[in-house]
Amino acid sequence: MDGLKDIENSVATGTKTVSSVYLPPLQLTAGQPAPIAANGGLSYMSFDRDGDAGTAAAMEAALRQSAEGEEQAVIAMIANAPLGPIETKWGVGFRSYAECLAYMRANNIKAPAGGVALPLPYTVLEQPSYSIVSSNALWRDPARAAEAKMLRKEAQDIGRGCLYFPQVLRDARRMEEYYPGLSPNSPECMDKLGVALAHCESKCKNFYDAAEVERMFYPEMEKLLLEFFPGATDALVYNHGVFDKDYKGDVKEDQDNKDPGVNTFYADLVHNDLNDNSGRVRCRELLTKNLRNFGREQHYTEEQADAKMSRRFMSINLAKPMETVRQNPFVLCAWPSFADQPYITNYRVYDDRVGETTRFSYRPDHEWYWFPQQKPTEVSMLKCYDSVTDGSVSRWSFHSACIDPNAPDDAPCRKNVVVRAFVFF
């Protein structure tokens, strides 16, 4: 693993020659602390080797970090702590949802009207993490079986490095009670908080049919975004996910045929899909390469993409239920409550790129929202990236799924479709 150290040294001394791979500038928000990330926050694109987009360097770093064992040490600390609440530097955490919920009820932690008080799981490991995606050649290489075993254990243990913490969700439909004059159905709400709510009467009948979703729902969502954001000139929906814990059919994704399959789990760890680097990288690779683009084909030259991205652009996730949500709601955290908190980078290592998502550790003043019993005509929107960095607008939200303790025991799990889009101005 000495190769990564050599690259780090050469970058530090200015002797490394970088190939033509696109290098995103690290563009932190004004006043935001540096992220908890590898390479001082630089993209792994900076460590490109003969066009590999930094994947070899990222894999070496993943193996080195795994060997150092910090994740396993934190897991052992949690496992060996005395029974009951675990004191952390951020507050009291719990190993289980039930234990945290009992604590909240015993301490009479209440939510405002329309809200709910419940446990949310946060990572307690403040170091960058690595996810080797399922398509990576590592998993099919017999010569690397030992490395695969080590990294597989890291991935399987990621949830064991989390604790449940008490949180309160506010009803986002009552936004004007918390921010007078701020409607949840407005672009101003998205600018201030990174979350908003829109309305859609979709003509798509079968959200399990990827071709129908692309043909009918993608244009509907693009039209919604252009109407929602004044000054928007273009909107590109580039992929989607279907979530249904009770689905019994074939769930396998098929990238070649633009079929994401069906997710029979919910991402219940506090996270965001993009960050300072990956927001720009993901946008540019869609415009110039159509990389993993399930939507309209793009044909921008590198120069045209640079010009388009020199103006403001945003990444927005839009979530629409197939039926009224009774359990496992989608919940969103408002930007101002964590704008001064460093994010923790998670590197997703493909064969041809290194994606970046983010995680966050707990803070008691995180401002969480939900849309109780969200209806099929309601589209919740969250910002995953904004190119504006001067602090005048939200950069992103973070989000999670959760268990509503007030829902009936037989409440059906959430069934919804989430599309991911870029909006250009």
Helices and strands as residue ranges (DSSP letters): H 2-13, G 38-41, G 44-47, H 55-68, H 70-80, E 86-87, E 92-93, H 97-106, E 116-123, E 129-132, G 137-140, G 142-144, H 145-156, G 158-161, E 162-171, G 172-174, H 175-178, H 187-193, E 195-199, H 210-212, I 213-217, H 218-228, E 234-244, G 255-257, E 271-272, H 276-289, H 302-309, E 313-321, E 330-333, G 335-337, E 344-349, E 354-359, E 368-370, E 378-386, E 398-401, E 415-424
